[in-house]
Amino acid sequence: MKVGMVLPEAGYQATRKNIIQAAKQAEEEGFDSLWVWERLICPLKPQTPYPLTPDGSLPTEFQNVFDTLETLTFAAANTSKIALGTSVIDMLFHNPVILARRFATLDILSEGRAICGFGIGWLKDEYQASNISLKDRGKRADEYIQLLKKIWTDDIVEFKGDYYNIPASKIGPKPIQKPHPPLYMGAFSPKTFRRIVKYANGWIGMIAGTLEDFENTVRTIKDKASREANKHEDNFKIILLTYPKVMEDSSSSKKEQDQRPPMTGTIDEIGGDLKRIKDIWSRTYNIWL
C-alpha cells in the first residue's frame, strides 16, 4: 500500500509556509506522494449544485485555491524524492499544448516525479468561464488525452481532430519519465470507465457511499481494464482520495455504527476501514491512498 497526502493549497491554510512544512514533513515521514486539486472559480450561485452541502453551495475554501502545477513545482523545489500529483486537474479548461508543456516542465524540474491526474469537470459555471461547451465533452476528452500523449512522445507533433488541430511542429521539452508521466483519470460514472481503461494508467476514485459500493466499482473497472484493454496490476492502478474525519467518541449504538460513513469515527474505526480497503486491494489492484 502506498500513502500520499494532499497539500494545504486552499482556504486559509494555503500559505507558503504551510506548503513548505507539509511537503518536507511528508517526505521525512515516508509518505509516497503529494497531491493538489483544482478549482477554477467559486460561483456564488452555482448552476450545478454541489452534492455535499444541503443548499448546493460551494465550500468557502473554494474561494481561495492556489494553482496546481505552480504549487507542485514549488513543492518539488523543497523536496527530493516524493512523487507529485494532481487529483485532479480539469484538463478541458486548459490549452493542451500549454498543459502538456507544464507537466513536462514539472517532470524535468522534479527529476521524474510528476503524476498526471485528470478530470473533465462537473461545474457548468467553469465550462462557461473557459468558453468550452458541455456538449460532447467526453469525445473532446478522448481527443485531448491522445493529443497530450503525442506531445509528450512524438519528435514531430501533428494532430488533426474534431476539437484540436496542430500543424507539424516541434514541441518541447519532453518529460523525463518514458513514454510519459503516469496518467490517471478521475470519474464516478460507469459511462466514463471506457475512457479510463483505454487511455489511462489508472483510475482516481473516492468513497462516496459504502465500502461495498466502492468494492463493486473497483471490480467493474478492474474487469473492464482486463477484458477491454488487457491491463492488469502491473500497468493499471487505482488511486483512492479520502478525507478521514476523526471523532473522539465512538458511535453510541450498533445502528449508528452500521450507518457510520467510511473513514469517519474514532482512530480505531478509521483503522478498521483502512484494513477493509486494504483487503479490497489485495482482492483487486494495487491502490494509492
C-alpha positions in Angstrom: 0.0 0.0 0.0 1.3 3.5 -0.9 0.1 6.5 1.0 0.0 10.1 -0.1 -1.1 13.5 1.4 -3.0 16.5 0.0 -1.1 19.7 0.3 -2.7 22.8 2.0 -3.4 24.7 -1.2 -6.9 26.0 -0.5 -8.7 28.2 2.1 -7.0 29.9 5.0 -4.4 27.1 5.3 -3.0 27.9 1.8 0.2 29.7 2.7 3.8 29.4 1.5 5.0 28.4 5.0 2.3 25.6 5.3 3.1 24.2 1.9 6.8 24.0 2.6 6.3 22.5 6.0 3.7 19.9 4.8 5.8 18.9 1.8 9.0 18.5 3.8 7.4 16.7 6.7 5.5 14.3 4.4 8.8 13.3 2.7 10.6 12.9 6.1 7.8 10.7 7.4 7.9 8.4 4.4 4.8 9.4 2.5 4.9 8.3 -1.1 3.2 11.3 -2.8 1.9 14.8 -2.5 -1.4 15.9 -4.2 -3.2 19.0 -5.2 -6.6 19.7 -6.8 -8.1 22.4 -9.0 -11.0 24.8 -8.7 -11.2 27.4 -11.4 -13.9 29.7 -10.0 -16.3 29.7 -7.0 -19.6 30.9 -8.2 -21.9 32.4 -5.5 -24.9 30.8 -7.1 -23.6 27.7 -8.9 -25.6 26.3 -11.8 -24.6 22.8 -10.8 -25.4 22.2 -7.1 -22.5 20.9 -5.0 -23.6 17.5 -3.8 -22.0 17.7 -0.3 -23.8 20.7 1.0 -27.6 20.9 1.9 -28.2 24.0 -0.3 -25.8 23.1 -3.1 -23.4 26.0 -2.4 -19.6 25.5 -2.7 -17.4 25.4 0.4 -15.8 28.7 1.3 -12.3 27.2 0.9 -13.0 27.0 -2.9 -12.8 30.8 -2.9 -9.0 30.7 -2.5 -7.2 27.9 -4.3 -3.5 28.0 -5.4 -2.6 26.9 -8.9 -2.0 23.2 -9.1 1.2 22.9 -11.1 2.8 26.0 -9.6 2.2 24.6 -6.2 3.7 21.2 -7.2 6.7 22.9 -8.8 7.3 24.8 -5.5 6.9 21.6 -3.6 9.4 19.9 -5.9 12.0 22.6 -5.1 11.6 21.9 -1.4 11.7 18.1 -1.6 13.9 15.5 -3.4 12.1 12.2 -3.8 8.4 12.3 -3.0 6.0 12.0 -6.0 3.9 15.0 -7.1 0.4 14.5 -8.4 -2.8 16.3 -9.4 -6.1 14.9 -8.2 -7.4 16.2 -10.3 -6.8 19.0 -12.8 -9.8 19.6 -15.2 -7.9 19.3 -18.5 -10.6 20.7 -20.8 -10.3 24.1 -19.2 -6.6 24.3 -20.4 -4.9 24.5 -23.8 -3.5 21.0 -24.4 -0.1 22.2 -25.7 0.4 24.5 -22.7 -0.8 21.9 -20.2 1.5 19.2 -21.7 4.5 21.6 -21.5 3.7 22.5 -17.9 3.6 18.8 -16.9 6.8 18.1 -18.8 8.5 21.0 -17.1 7.4 19.8 -13.7 8.7 16.3 -14.5 12.1 17.6 -15.5 12.5 20.0 -12.6 11.4 17.3 -10.1 13.7 14.7 -11.8 10.8 12.4 -12.9 8.3 12.8 -10.0 5.2 14.1 -11.8 1.9 12.2 -11.8 -0.8 13.5 -14.1 -4.3 13.1 -12.6 -7.1 14.4 -15.0 -10.8 15.0 -14.8 -13.3 16.7 -17.2 -15.0 18.9 -14.6 -18.6 18.9 -13.5 -19.4 22.6 -12.7 -21.3 24.3 -15.6 -20.1 27.7 -14.5 -16.4 26.7 -15.0 -17.2 25.5 -18.5 -18.7 28.9 -19.3 -15.7 30.7 -17.8 -13.4 28.6 -20.0 -15.6 29.1 -23.1 -15.9 25.3 -23.6 -19.2 23.6 -24.4 -20.5 20.9 -22.2 -21.8 19.1 -25.3 -19.6 16.2 -26.4 -17.2 16.7 -23.5 -16.5 13.0 -23.4 -15.4 12.9 -27.1 -13.3 16.1 -26.5 -11.6 14.4 -23.6 -10.8 11.3 -25.7 -9.1 13.5 -28.2 -7.4 15.6 -25.6 -5.6 12.6 -24.0 -4.4 11.3 -27.3 -3.0 14.7 -28.1 -1.2 15.0 -24.8 0.5 11.7 -25.4 1.6 12.7 -28.8 3.1 16.0 -27.5 5.0 14.1 -24.8 6.3 11.3 -27.0 6.5 12.4 -30.7 9.5 14.2 -32.1 7.3 15.9 -34.7 3.8 16.5 -33.4 0.9 16.7 -35.9 -2.7 16.3 -35.0 -6.0 16.8 -36.9 -9.1 16.2 -34.8 -12.7 17.5 -34.3 -11.7 19.7 -31.5 -7.9 20.3 -31.7 -5.5 20.8 -34.6 -1.8 21.2 -34.6 0.3 21.6 -37.8 3.5 19.5 -37.9 5.6 21.1 -35.2 8.4 20.5 -32.7 7.1 20.8 -29.2 9.4 20.5 -26.2 10.5 19.8 -23.6 9.7 16.1 -23.3 9.2 14.6 -19.9 11.9 12.5 -18.2 9.5 9.6 -17.5 9.1 7.4 -20.5 7.0 7.1 -22.5 5.4 9.9 -20.4 4.4 10.5 -16.7 1.8 8.2 -15.4 -1.7 9.4 -16.4 -4.7 8.7 -14.2 -8.3 9.8 -14.6 -10.9 10.7 -12.0 -14.5 9.8 -12.7 -17.6 8.4 -11.0 -19.9 7.5 -13.8 -19.7 4.0 -15.3 -20.1 5.7 -18.7 -16.6 7.2 -18.3 -14.8 3.9 -17.3 -14.2 3.0 -21.0 -12.1 6.1 -21.5 -10.1 5.4 -18.3 -9.2 1.8 -19.2 -8.4 2.7 -22.8 -6.2 5.8 -22.4 -5.1 6.0 -18.7 -2.7 4.1 -16.4 -5.3 4.0 -13.7 -8.4 5.4 -12.0 -8.7 8.1 -9.3 -11.7 7.5 -7.2 -13.4 8.5 -3.9 -15.6 6.6 -1.4 -18.9 8.3 -2.0 -21.1 5.6 -0.4 -20.4 2.4 1.4 -17.2 0.3 1.2 -19.3 -2.3 -0.6 -20.2 0.3 -3.2 -16.5 1.1 -3.6 -15.5 -2.5 -4.0 -18.2 -3.1 -6.7 -16.9 0.0 -8.6 -13.3 -1.3 -8.3 -14.3 -4.7 -9.6 -16.2 -3.1 -12.5 -13.2 -1.1 -13.5 -10.8 -4.0 -13.0 -12.8 -6.3 -15.1 -13.2 -3.7 -17.9 -9.5 -2.9 -17.8 -8.6 -6.6 -18.1 -11.2 -7.5 -20.7 -11.1 -4.4 -22.9 -7.5 -3.2 -22.6 -5.5 -6.2 -21.4 -4.4 -4.1 -18.4 -3.6 -5.7 -15.1 -2.0 -4.8 -11.8 1.4 -4.1 -13.3 0.0 -1.5 -15.8 -3.3 -0.2 -14.3 -3.6 1.1 -10.8 -6.2 2.8 -8.6 -5.8 5.9 -6.5 -8.3 6.5 -3.7 -8.9 10.0 -2.5 -10.2 10.1 1.1 -10.7 12.7 3.8 -10.7 11.0 7.2 -12.8 12.6 9.9 -11.6 11.7 13.3 -14.0 11.9 16.3 -13.2 11.4 19.9 -16.2 9.3 20.8 -17.3 6.1 19.2 -20.9 5.7 17.8 -23.2 5.2 20.7 -25.3 2.3 19.2 -24.8 -0.5 16.8 -27.3 1.0 14.5 -25.3 4.3 14.4 -22.1 2.3 13.8 -23.7 0.4 10.9 -24.7 3.8 9.4 -21.4 5.4 10.0 -19.9 6.8 6.8 -16.5 5.2 5.9 -13.4 7.0 7.1 -15.3 8.8 9.9 -15.2 8.0 13.6 -12.6 7.1 16.1 -9.0 6.2 15.2 -9.8 2.6 15.7 -12.9 2.8 13.5 -11.0 4.5 10.7 -8.2 2.0 11.2 -10.8 -0.7 10.6 -11.9 1.0 7.4 -8.4 1.1 6.2 -8.0 -2.6 6.8 -11.1 -3.3 4.8 -9.8 -1.1 2.0 -6.5 -2.9 2.1 -8.4 -6.2 1.8 -10.2 -4.9 -1.2 -6.8 -4.0 -2.5 -5.5 -7.5 -2.1 -8.5 -8.9 -4.0 -8.3 -6.3 -6.8 -5.5 -3.9 -7.6 -2.6 -2.0 -6.1 -4.1 1.3 -4.9 -2.6 4.6 -3.7 -4.4 6.1 -0.8 
